[in-house]
Amino acid sequence: MLKGSKVYSILTNTCPKCNEGSYFVTNNPYNLKKFDKLNESCEFCQESFKREPGFYIGAMYVSYALSVALTVASFVVFVVTLDMDINYVLAALLPTIIILLPILFRTARIIWINIFVSYSSTKGEAARQMKAERKNS
């Protein structure tokens, strides 16, 4: 996976500006006390993750799209392709979506901020140097 891409930032939950700093306070999406907590800013490039009030409302639509995509894909695979009973598929999908809610929530937020923040190679390089210096000391 190529560092500096939006896909890298989304899959690793890192800062969209430098791809180094952690976006969320904890990496565990099932820590239900902290799964929705963001860091104030990136520890390396100082990019602020706290935008104006209401910024992350758009992530709600991304989360909805992810849930619909998962549901439709599962429906096509299990009902259309494998010819399973629709009632069993829906009964299995409901708890699956509920269990995946923390992951979908976090993924939607990181996708949303990646739409508006672009990678900066200079900030990314400076962040990598700072990270290496912290490791060495």
C-alpha positions in Angstrom: 0.0 0.0 0.0 1.4 3.3 -1.0 2.0 5.9 1.7 0.7 9.2 0.8 -2.5 7.9 -0.7 -6.0 8.5 0.8 -6.5 4.7 0.8 -3.5 4.3 3.1 -4.8 6.9 5.5 -8.3 5.3 5.5 -7.1 1.8 6.1 -4.6 2.7 8.8 -6.6 5.4 10.5 -3.8 7.9 10.2 -3.6 11.6 9.6 -4.7 12.5 6.0 -2.0 15.3 5.8 1.1 13.3 6.8 0.0 9.6 7.0 1.9 9.3 10.3 -0.2 10.5 13.3 -3.0 8.5 14.8 -6.5 9.9 14.0 -8.4 8.2 16.8 -7.5 8.2 20.5 -7.5 4.4 20.6 -7.0 1.9 17.8 -9.7 -0.4 19.2 -13.1 0.3 17.7 -14.8 -1.8 20.3 -13.6 0.2 23.2 -17.1 1.7 23.5 -16.0 4.5 25.9 -13.5 5.9 23.4 -14.3 4.5 20.0 -15.6 7.9 18.8 -12.9 10.0 20.3 -10.6 11.9 18.0 -7.2 13.3 18.8 -7.3 17.1 18.8 -4.6 17.3 16.1 -1.9 15.2 14.5 1.1 14.7 16.8 3.5 15.1 13.9 2.2 17.7 11.5 -0.3 19.5 13.8 -3.2 19.1 11.4 -6.3 19.8 13.3 -8.9 17.0 13.4 -11.5 19.2 15.2 -13.2 21.1 12.4 -16.0 23.5 12.7 -19.2 22.4 14.5 -21.2 20.1 12.3 -18.3 19.1 10.1 -18.7 15.4 10.7 -22.4 15.3 10.0 -21.5 14.5 6.4 -19.8 11.3 7.7 -23.3 10.1 8.6 -24.1 9.9 4.9 -20.9 8.0 4.3 -21.7 5.6 7.1 -25.2 5.1 5.6 -23.6 4.4 2.1 -21.2 1.9 3.6 -24.0 0.1 5.4 -26.2 0.0 2.3 -23.2 -1.3 0.2 -22.5 -4.1 2.7 -26.2 -5.0 2.8 -26.7 -5.0 -1.0 -23.4 -7.0 -1.5 -24.5 -9.6 1.1 -28.0 -9.8 -0.4 -26.6 -10.3 -3.9 -24.1 -13.0 -2.8 -26.5 -14.9 -0.5 -29.9 -14.5 -2.0 -29.2 -14.1 -5.7 -26.1 -16.2 -6.2 -26.5 -18.9 -3.5 -30.3 -18.9 -3.5 -30.6 -18.7 0.3 -33.9 -17.8 2.0 -34.2 -14.1 2.3 -35.5 -14.3 5.9 -32.4 -16.1 7.0 -30.2 -13.6 5.2 -32.0 -10.6 6.8 -31.9 -12.2 10.2 -28.1 -12.6 9.9 -27.5 -9.2 8.4 -29.2 -7.2 11.2 -26.8 -8.4 14.0 -23.9 -8.2 11.6 -24.5 -4.5 10.8 -25.0 -3.8 14.5 -21.7 -5.5 15.4 -19.9 -3.6 12.6 -21.3 -0.2 13.7 -18.2 1.0 15.5 -16.0 0.1 12.5 -18.4 1.7 10.0 -18.6 4.9 12.2 -14.8 5.2 12.3 -14.4 4.4 8.6 -17.0 7.0 7.6 -15.2 9.7 9.7 -11.8 9.0 8.2 -13.2 8.9 4.7 -15.0 12.2 5.3 -11.9 14.0 6.5 -9.9 12.5 3.6 -12.3 14.1 1.2 -11.3 17.6 2.5 -7.6 17.2 3.5 -5.0 16.3 1.0 -1.6 14.7 1.6 1.4 17.0 1.8 4.7 15.3 0.9 6.7 17.9 2.8 4.6 17.4 6.0 4.7 13.7 5.5 8.5 13.7 5.1 9.0 15.9 8.2 6.6 13.7 10.2 8.6 10.5 9.2 11.8 12.2 10.3 10.3 13.2 13.6 9.0 9.7 14.1 12.4 8.2 13.4 14.1 10.6 15.8 11.6 9.6 18.5 12.4 5.9 17.9 16.2 6.5 18.1 16.0 8.5 21.3 
